[in-house]
Amino acid sequence: MENVSLLSSQTINELCVLTEVEMLQRLESDEAVAFHLQSGGSRTRARICINAGVQLGLPQSDILAIAACVELLHNASLVHDDLQDGDAYRRGNMAVWKKFGQARAICTGDAMINAAFGALTELTQVEHVRACLHEVHKAVAETVKGQTLDLDKSNIKDSKQYEHIAAQKSGPLFRLALALPMVLIDRSDLLPNVNYIAAKFAIAYQILDDMQDWQTDAQNNTLNIVSILAHNSSTDEALFIAQNRVKYLLMMCKKELALLPNNCALEVVKVADKLIKCVD
């Protein structure tokens, strides 16, 4: 990577606050949207997008637009996911569907998706708007397909199928946080690298999540990578295999991240390092 100055956490936090304002202003009249967005969240995708945008020299207004876009899409997926899974709580608060009803939750998610596309109309680099819209459209379409596959978990018979669905369900929206900055600096040639990173990261994150929940999932007879792997081994062996798979995938991510310019993926590296520590 090139030797460039790194962003301070304070700078990223300040721009995250501005991104939050950007999202709420776009949907300020929607009580359910405000309720969900103000319930918290790590804003990981916004932080990744902001770090990449600043390190790559994008205008602040464009950075805020794409950061708001990726966070709105992610949060829309959470609202719909909670409804489909019947999860009554999100981030310690009632899920939107539980507080406002199922029909309102569908509209809330749809409103955030619409606002995400609207955020791209604020881009100053109008020559790249079409390419950005293409990336967002593709990510949403792939996420919907992955979620549809995930709804019928009876189709998942082995770890290969599990990883395919995990990558398709969670990878595309994560990918946007790096893909949109690449498009805005005319480096679409790096999108295959970003696609690879996002898929591997999504799988690793899902496996780690399953490892933390495997006992609860076993009691509820919920599909979990540990139970899949335990078909041909003991539970301890399954956990060991899953642990090493997480480490391998994240190390592959870090190797690929090093190919991106100007330390623009430093926030992803930080997240990967944090997750690796979780399985050490």
C-alpha positions in Angstrom: 0.0 0.0 0.0 1.0 3.6 -0.5 2.4 5.5 2.5 -0.5 7.8 3.2 -1.8 9.4 6.4 -4.4 7.4 8.3 -7.7 8.7 9.6 -8.2 9.1 13.3 -11.1 7.4 15.0 -12.5 10.8 15.9 -12.6 11.9 12.2 -14.5 8.7 11.3 -16.8 9.1 14.2 -17.6 12.7 13.2 -18.4 11.7 9.7 -20.5 8.8 11.0 -22.6 11.3 12.9 -23.1 13.3 9.7 -24.1 10.1 7.9 -26.7 9.5 10.6 -28.1 13.0 10.0 -28.1 12.4 6.3 -30.2 9.1 6.7 -32.6 10.6 9.2 -33.2 13.7 7.1 -34.1 11.6 4.1 -36.8 9.8 6.2 -37.5 12.3 8.9 -41.3 11.9 8.7 -41.2 8.1 9.2 -41.5 7.3 12.9 -40.7 3.6 12.4 -37.5 4.4 10.4 -36.3 6.9 13.1 -37.1 4.3 15.8 -35.0 1.7 14.1 -32.0 3.9 13.2 -31.8 5.5 16.6 -31.7 2.1 18.3 -28.0 1.9 17.7 -25.7 -0.3 15.7 -22.0 -0.4 14.9 -22.4 1.4 11.5 -19.5 -0.8 10.3 -20.4 -0.3 6.7 -20.6 3.4 7.0 -17.2 3.5 8.8 -15.7 1.3 6.0 -17.1 3.5 3.3 -16.0 6.7 5.1 -12.5 5.5 5.6 -12.2 4.4 2.0 -13.7 7.7 0.7 -11.4 10.0 2.7 -8.3 8.0 1.9 -9.1 8.0 -1.7 -9.7 11.8 -1.8 -13.5 11.8 -2.5 -15.5 15.0 -1.7 -17.1 14.9 1.7 -20.6 15.2 0.2 -20.1 12.2 -1.9 -18.7 10.2 1.0 -21.8 11.0 3.1 -24.0 10.0 0.2 -22.5 6.6 -0.4 -22.1 5.9 3.3 -25.8 6.7 3.9 -26.7 4.5 0.9 -25.0 1.4 2.2 -26.2 1.9 5.8 -29.8 2.4 4.7 -29.7 -0.8 2.6 -28.2 -2.7 5.4 -30.8 -1.5 7.9 -33.6 -2.2 5.5 -32.4 -5.8 5.3 -32.4 -6.0 9.1 -36.0 -4.8 9.4 -37.2 -7.3 6.8 -35.0 -10.0 8.2 -36.5 -9.6 11.7 -40.0 -9.8 10.3 -39.2 -13.0 8.2 -37.4 -14.7 11.1 -40.0 -13.6 13.7 -37.2 -12.0 15.9 -39.0 -9.7 18.3 -35.9 -7.7 19.4 -33.1 -5.9 17.6 -30.2 -4.2 19.5 -32.1 -4.7 22.8 -35.2 -2.9 21.6 -38.4 -4.1 20.0 -38.0 -4.9 16.3 -39.9 -2.6 14.0 -42.5 -5.3 13.1 -43.2 -6.0 16.8 -43.7 -2.3 17.7 -45.4 -1.0 14.6 -46.9 -4.2 13.0 -45.9 -6.4 10.1 -47.3 -4.3 7.3 -45.6 -1.2 8.6 -42.3 -3.1 8.8 -42.5 -4.0 5.1 -43.1 -0.4 4.3 -40.3 0.8 6.5 -37.7 -1.4 4.9 -39.0 -0.4 1.4 -38.7 3.3 2.4 -35.1 2.8 3.4 -34.3 1.0 0.2 -35.9 3.9 -1.8 -33.9 6.5 0.2 -30.7 4.6 -0.4 -31.1 4.9 -4.2 -32.1 8.6 -3.6 -28.9 9.3 -1.8 -27.0 8.5 -5.0 -28.7 11.4 -6.7 -26.6 13.7 -4.5 -23.3 12.6 -6.0 -21.3 15.4 -7.5 -19.5 13.0 -9.9 -22.5 12.7 -12.1 -20.5 10.7 -14.7 -20.3 7.8 -12.2 -24.0 7.8 -11.0 -25.0 5.2 -13.5 -22.2 2.8 -12.5 -23.0 3.3 -8.8 -26.7 2.6 -9.4 -25.7 -0.6 -11.2 -23.7 -1.8 -8.3 -26.5 -1.0 -5.8 -29.1 -2.7 -8.0 -26.9 -5.8 -8.3 -26.3 -5.9 -4.6 -29.9 -5.6 -3.7 -30.9 -8.3 -6.2 -28.3 -10.7 -5.0 -29.2 -10.1 -1.3 -32.9 -10.8 -2.1 -31.9 -14.0 -3.8 -29.7 -15.1 -0.9 -32.4 -14.3 1.6 -34.9 -16.3 -0.4 -32.6 -19.3 -0.3 -32.0 -18.8 3.4 -35.7 -18.9 4.1 -35.8 -22.6 3.1 -33.0 -23.9 5.3 -34.1 -27.5 4.6 -32.2 -27.2 1.3 -28.9 -26.7 3.1 -27.3 -30.2 3.3 -23.6 -29.4 3.6 -21.1 -26.7 4.5 -20.6 -25.8 0.8 -24.3 -24.9 0.4 -24.2 -23.1 3.7 -21.2 -20.9 2.6 -22.8 -20.2 -0.8 -26.0 -18.9 0.9 -24.1 -17.0 3.6 -22.0 -15.2 0.9 -25.0 -14.4 -1.2 -27.2 -13.2 1.7 -24.7 -11.0 3.5 -21.8 -10.4 1.1 -23.4 -8.0 -1.5 -24.4 -5.2 0.9 -21.1 -5.4 2.7 -19.3 -5.3 -0.7 -20.9 -1.9 -1.5 -19.0 -0.2 1.3 -15.8 -0.7 -0.8 -17.3 -1.0 -4.3 -18.9 2.4 -4.4 -15.6 4.3 -3.5 -13.8 2.2 -6.2 -16.3 3.2 -8.8 -16.0 6.9 -7.8 -12.3 6.9 -8.4 -12.6 5.0 -11.7 -11.1 1.8 -10.4 -13.8 -0.6 -11.4 -10.9 -3.0 -12.3 -10.7 -3.6 -8.5 -14.3 -4.7 -8.1 -13.4 -8.5 -8.5 -11.0 -8.0 -5.5 -13.8 -6.4 -3.5 -16.3 -9.1 -4.5 -13.8 -11.8 -3.2 -13.2 -9.9 0.0 -16.9 -9.4 0.7 -17.9 -13.0 0.0 -15.1 -14.5 2.3 -15.8 -11.9 5.0 -19.6 -12.7 5.0 -19.0 -16.4 5.3 -16.5 -15.9 8.2 -18.9 -13.6 10.0 -21.8 -16.0 9.7 -19.7 -19.0 10.9 -18.5 -17.0 13.9 -22.1 -16.0 14.7 -23.2 -19.6 14.5 -20.3 -20.7 16.7 -21.5 -18.3 19.4 -25.1 -19.5 19.1 -24.7 -23.2 18.5 -26.0 -24.4 21.8 -29.2 -22.2 21.6 -29.7 -23.2 18.0 -29.3 -26.9 18.9 -32.0 -26.5 21.6 -34.3 -24.8 19.1 -33.5 -27.2 16.3 -32.3 -24.2 14.2 -29.8 -24.9 11.4 -26.2 -24.0 12.4 -22.8 -24.6 10.7 -21.7 -26.5 13.8 -24.6 -29.0 13.5 -23.9 -29.4 9.8 -20.2 -30.2 10.5 -21.1 -32.4 13.4 -22.9 -34.8 11.1 -19.5 -36.3 10.3 -17.6 -35.6 13.5 -18.1 -34.7 17.1 -19.3 -31.3 18.3 -15.7 -30.5 19.6 -14.3 -31.4 16.2 -17.0 -29.4 14.4 -16.2 -26.3 16.5 -12.5 -26.7 15.8 -13.1 -27.0 12.0 -15.4 -23.9 12.1 -12.8 -22.0 14.1 -10.0 -22.7 11.6 -12.3 -21.9 8.7 -13.0 -18.5 10.1 -9.3 -17.8 10.6 -8.5 -18.9 7.1 -11.2 -16.9 5.4 -10.3 -13.7 7.3 -6.6 -14.1 6.5 -7.5 -14.5 2.9 -9.5 -11.3 3.2 -6.6 -9.4 4.7 -4.3 -10.6 1.9 -6.7 -9.3 -0.7 -7.3 -6.1 1.2 -3.6 -5.2 0.9 -4.0 -4.9 -2.9 -6.5 -1.9 -2.5 -4.9 1.6 -2.8 -4.1 4.2 -0.1 -5.0 2.2 3.0 -8.6 2.6 1.9 -9.6 -0.7 3.5 -8.0 -0.2 6.9 -11.4 -0.3 8.6 -12.1 -3.8 7.1 -8.7 -4.9 8.3 -9.5 -3.7 11.8 -12.8 -5.6 11.8 -11.0 -8.8 10.5 -8.4 -8.6 13.2 -11.1 -8.2 15.9 -12.9 -11.2 14.6 -9.7 -13.3 14.4 -9.2 -12.5 18.1 -12.6 -13.9 18.9 -11.6 -17.3 17.7 -8.1 -17.4 19.0 
